[in-house]
Structure formats: structure tokens, C-alpha cells
């Protein structure tokens, strides 16, 4: 009998997994539920690297998604007068350098949309049983032997052979399946608060990303590339009680908390904070990693950020999602209807890349967030020296290519 599978979350993980599962067995009954009323195509730039690119090539989607690459040409480190004093170029996709810009930088929304539309095209071609349901969440999970009973926010109930939590770092499904305590304990804070939003572009911003450090362990980034808007990223490495409290409050309160935290930060902070008041894509959170002792409980399994969020400071989030989806689909295809065996295989195979993707390379994060003007002066000069060394050697001292190799799953029936 075909498996009845529920995927929670229609971001990068959900549609990718749905495609891979259906490719291996078109008879699967696959439902993807998403809490938003429609596909969420907002978000910042994401990196596609090494193994993630391999997965997309196997799915036949790499060229289509690559066509959406933004034209960011590198990162400028700004001095107190907002003039560039150091420059880091584009990091090749197979390497993790001390650089912000990767070879393949794509807006999150473009990746999500392409995966979603490709999954619908494949479903029509295979006459499959894939369905997306928006504006819907899980309210209850109850495991009974080898099946999961799910109660939804609309009052509906259904039984599944497998439930996949692909609903992000703050996964509600993880809390329901593993318990509040285990879910909370999995979050390992990096001690950094972050806000992301877009504002109108102004003349002269160019194709380089820019970063400026301010006293009080604050850092501001802009990323414009070839787009009509400028992405603003605000980071502060400080225990700010108002910021922590704001995450459970409305977005306007979160904006107020960040406006206070970055008041008088210098550079273009007045512009950023003024435009932030009216932006419609603001998102803020405490930066951390998700480290679960186990990736599945019964017939509920964690995928992507829900199980192993690596944090924005690794640049491996999207790659982790794609690799996880590929390995999970491969394990299920290999073990057929043996869900327990498949989930154990997924856990065993996924652990090494998860640990690799979550490794924070380069200098300690604290060194990037000095609190004083003297500390900022030391950081800027260190960045100047490193950038000069990279330009002379064409290699970064922090360079380290990934070593984990993507397994082959013939049972997925992929193109390559």
C-alpha cells in the first residue's frame, strides 16, 4: 500500500522532499501543509554550495535556479567615514572562505518558488498524489504503533505513515513530537540578535555588500546587487532583554526594540531605522543552532532547520535543507515501507554532514563584534590584512572545502 506522508512546511525543504519522494514512487500520497495563507516568497539571500548544488543537479533544477542568481560582487568593510578599507571577493561554491558572498547567491523566494512550481509540474506529469494546503497548522500529534494521528487547525483529522517536520528553526511539529523541554534544549544560542528587512535602493549603492561595525557590539550590513531594493541586516552580540522579550510580541514592538538597540549606531543607521518602520518584510530572531540528540521520534522526523539549523553564520542552511531532503528520500526509497529502518538510515547518514555544516569556521564570533572603538579599530585592521593576503595568494586563510560526499540512491530515479 502506498505510504501516506505529511510534510509540514512549504519552504525549501518541503517541496524538495516532495519532489524527491514522488520521483522514487509516484504512488505516494503526499500532503504539504503551510501555515501561511500562500507560498512565503519573502526572505534574504541564501547561498547554494557544494553538496546542495549536487542535489539540485540530480533533480534537474540547478540551471533554472542558477538563472535567478543576484549580481553581488563581494563585501566591503567600511571605516568610520563609511569608506571601504578592505574587500572580500566571491567565494567559490565548493569552499568556505572568510567571505560573505558565495558563487551562487539567490533570493530565498526565488528558490522556494522554483521548487514549488517544479513539484507541481512533476506531479502533473506523473499523475501523482501531491497536494499543498495553505493557511493550516498542526494542533495535535498522537502516535499509535506505526502511524501518526494528526489534528489540524481547521478541525480536520487524518492518519499518516510518516510526518516530516520541515517547519523551520522554531518548529511547532518538533515541540509536539519531542516535547517542549527537549525542543527548547535543542536551541543553542550564539548570543546574537538579528533583524532582516528591505528598503528602497538609493543611487550609488552598487553591487557590493557593505558592512559597518559600531560600538556596543553592533554590526550593520547592506546587500543590493542588481535588485531595486536594499537588504538590511542588523546584528548585535549583546544580552538585550528588550530584544529577547520582543520576539513574542507583534512585529511593531520588535521594530521598536531594534530601533532602540541601533539608535546612534552611525553610518546610515538613521536611514535604516526610518525605513524599517514601514517595511513589510521585517523578520527578527535570536541567532542559534538546533542540535537534537535524535532526528526522529517514532514516525515523526525532523528535516532541515527544524532538526539541525546551522545558523546564518555558516552559510549552509539551504544546502543542509537540500542534502537532508535527498538523504531522507533516499533512505525511504531504499527501505521501501520499512519506516523505522529508513529513519534510522537517515539519521546515520545525515549526522556527518550535519556536523560539518554546523561548524563555525574562521575567528570566534565574539572577535567580530567588538564593544569599543579600540576593538573596532583592531578588527578593521585585521580585516584589511586578511583581505590583502587573500588578494596576494588568491586563497583565504580560512578556506576549507567540505569533505563529506553525497551518497548515490539509484532508487530515487533522478536525472544524474
ABEGO torsion letter per residue (X at the ends): XBBBBBBBEABAAAAAAAAAAAAABAABBBBBBBABABBBABEBBBBBBGAAAAAAAAAGAAAAAAAABBBBAEBBBBBAAGBBABBBBBBBAABBBBBABBABBBBAAAAAAAAAAAAAAAAAAAGBBBBBBBGBBBABBBBBEABBBBBBAAGBBBBBABBBBAAEAABAAAAAAAEAAAAAAABBBAGBBBBBBBBBBBBGAEABBBBBBBBGGBBBBBBAEABABBBBBBBBBBBBAAAAAAAABBAAAAAAAAAAAABGAEEAAAAAAAAAAABAABBBBBBBBBBBABABBEABBBBEAAABBAEAAAGAAAAAAAAAAAAAAAAAAAAEABAAAAAAAAAAAAAAAAAAAABBBEBBAAAABBABAAAAAAAAAAAAAAAAAAAAAGBBAABBBBABBBBBBAAAGBAX
